[in-house]
Amino acid sequence: MNPISTQTLLEALNWRYAVKKFDPSRKIPADIWSALEQALVLSPSSCGLQPWRFLVVTDPAVKAKLVQASWGQTQPADCSHHVVFAVKKGLGEPEITRFIARTAEVRGVTPASLNGFKNMILGSVQKAAAAGALDVWQTHQVYIALGQFMASAALVGIDACPMEGIEPSRYDEILGLAGTGYATVVTCAAGYRAVDDKYASQAKVRFPLGEVVQHI
């Protein structure tokens, strides 16, 4: 792998902002979108469990319904691809067994050889469930994927807007998630900023590095 320069990284992160107005006439090319989907798949998660589903919405009719479930914000309709990040609730032994089977398949080993790893994960999940913290723990993993998606989008010149100002239960109804064990957590609109989005030219407001990064 050839690493990108630090200049390229910082230019991309300074260029990105939470787009308020997308250009609905511009669509993300298929090859770029394919790479961004792979970036989602490659997102890290605790124990590697990947407790999520990513729903990519491009159907105009569905996107229009999502505007209604987003307090009238138009990004879901105007963007090219609207990604809904859903968490697996009540994660348990079936999901862990599936993950172990996939690990064995990818790494060319037997599931039995991973029993120690499986039991470690199962113990952690059961402990979190007993404490009433399991769904919160898994929801935190979804935000890791959101961060990776946004950074990846910036690096390939795609605009994005993370959105928590939504009605998750209405999203679940519209997208058919109700009863599946998955629930909407957060969304991210992706596409291209409109030329008249005034927020694109505003300076980023961040506290000085010395106030937020501490060396110990």
N, C-alpha and C positions, 0 to 999 in steps of 0.2 A: 504494500500500500504506500502511495505517495501522499504524505500529509499535506493539507492545505497550509498556506502561510498564516501566521497570526494576523497579518493585515487583512487578508481575505475574510477570516473569521469575524473580526471586529467590525469590518465594513458591513457584513451581512447582518450582524446583530444590531448595529446602529441604524441600518436601513429599515429593518422591520418595525412595525408598530401595529397596534390593534386597529385594523381597518374598520372604519365606520360606514364607508360607502364603497361598494364594489361596482365594477363595470360589468353589467350583466351580459354584454355582448362578447366578452372574452372568456374562452374556455381553456382550461389547462390541457396541454397536449397529452396524448395517451401515454407516451413514454415517460414523461415527467411524473404523471400521476402514478404510474406503475411503480416507479422508484419510491414515491412517498408512501405507497401502501406497504412496500417492503420495509421502509423505515418504521412503520407501525409494528409490523411483525417482529422486527428486530429489537423492539423496546425491552429493556431489562425489567425484571419484576422479582419480588422477594421469593426465594427458593426456585425461581424460574417458572412459577405456576401459571403465569399469564391469565389472570382471572378476569378476562374481558372479552368483549366483542366490539368491533368497530363497524358501525353502519354508515355506509357512504351513500348519501342521498343526492341524486341528480334529477329525479323526476320533478318537473315544474309544479305539478299538482300537489305532490307531497310537500315540496318545499314551501308552497304557499300556506299549507296547513300549519307548518312549523313556525311560520311568522306569527300566526295567531297564538301559538303556545310559547312565544318568545317575547311577550309583552309588546308586540307590534314592531320589534326591531326587524329591519328588512334584510339584514345580512344573509339569513338562510335562503331567501329567494333570489337575491342578486348575485351571490357568489357562484363559482363554477361547481364546486363540490362541498357539500356540508357533511362533516364527519360527526357522528354521535358516538360518544364514548360510554359504553355500558359496562357495569360491573357484574360479576357472577356473585349473587347473594347466597349465603348459606353454604359456601364451598365446603366440601367434605371428602370422604374417602373415595367416592366414585371419580371425582375430578383428579384426585391425587393418583389413583391407579391409572387413569388415562395418561397423565403426565409421565409417570414412570414407564409405561409401555412405549410412549413416544421417545423417551430418552434412550431406552434400550434399542429401539429401532434405529435411531439416528447414529448411535455410538457403537452399534454392532455387539451388544452384550445381551445377557439374559435378564429379564425382569427380576429373577430371583437374586441375581448378583447385586441388585440395588435395594434389597430389603432394608438394610440399615439406613440408607438415605430416605426411603419411603417412611419408615417408622419415625425418623426424626421430624420430617415434615408433618406427618399426621399428629404427632405429639404437640407441635407448635400450633397447628390449626385447632386442635381440640382444646388446648389451653386458652386460646384467644376466644373460642366460642363460649367456653364456660364463663369467661370474664365479660361476655357481651360485647367484645371488641372486634370480632372477626370481620364483619362487614366494613367497619371503619378501616381496618388494616388493609383489606383488599381494595377499598376505594382509593386509598392513598397510592396504590400501585397504578391506578388509572391515570393519576396526574403525572406520574413519571412518563407514561406513554404520550400524554398531551405535550409535555415539555420537549420530548424528543421529536415529535411531529412538527412542532412550531420551529424549532431550530433547523431541522432538516429542510423545511419549506423555505426558510430564509436563505439557506445556503444555495438553493437552486432557483432563487428569484421568484418564489411564489408568496403572495401575500396571505395573511391569515388573521383571524380574529377569534380568540377564545371567548366562549360565552357561558357564563353561569346564570345570566338573567333569563332563565327559562323556567317552564313548568314541567319538571321531569315526569310527573305522572301522566300529563297530557301527551308528552313525547312518547311515552311507553304505549299509550293507546293508539296513537297515530301510526307508530312503526310496528305494531304487533308484538311488542315485548311482554305485555302483560301475560303472566302465567308461564313464561319461559324460564324463569329463574334469573333473568338478566334485567337490570334496571338502569335507566339513563342517569348519568352523573354530570356530565359536562359536554359541551359541543365545541366545534371549531369550524368556522367558515373559511374556505380557502379559494383563492382565485387571484384577481388582479384589481388593484385599487383604481377607483375612478379618478380621472384627472382633476376633478373639482372637489375632491375630498380635502377639506381644509386641514384636517388633522395630520395629513402626510408631511406637511412642511413645518409643523411645530417641533420645537426642540424637545428632546427627551428630558424629563425631569427625574434625576436620580441623585441620591445623596452621594457625597464624595466617597471614593473608595476607602479612604482611611477611616471613615465612620462606620462602614459596614463589613469590612474585611479585617479580621484580627489575626495577627501572627502570634503563636504561642510557642 
